């Protein structure tokens, strides 16, 4: 029988493969070019937080059949003025911190999903990541207890030099738990 670490490693590989089947950098760049109103017309608005707006991506009607069963995605874009836009310190810190989270799968920290982060120079910060349709309580047994995962997460972030004071807000995709709100992450050492 496989131990929990091996089962988690298999889940991570499956999670990343499913994400890579769905998107690439060009898809993120296309979404970055759209206005808020166009995004809201074409995709499901999930909500607006203090710093970001989130949309669950809908596939065009001619692609719905071929996309059935594939991982759903969420696109997030920062509000106007988040950290002063592309030139602001907060914006640059967030982008730099998020890039550190895009580590190769073998170096991935517990509870960090695959993601694509928009270019630092863009006026708005952006992120493309999986949509978790189930609460954290739906995590597969080999991911439990969640309290120990939270400790692993905080330790891993600290080792990367990241500060994340937020409470854990997570969801599950196919039994795999992950954090969906990274809006308050930053580098522990301030950028100049």
Secondary structure, DSSP 8 states (H G I E B T S, - for coil): ---HHHHHHHHHHHHHHHHHHH--HHHHHHHHHS-HHHHHHHSEEEEE-SSEEEEE----GGGHHHHTTS--EEEEEE-TTGGGGGGSHHHHHHHHHHHHHS--GGG--TT---EEE--TTSSS-EEEEE---EEGGG--GGG--HHHHHHHHHHHHHHTTEE--S---EEEETTEEEE---TT-EESS---
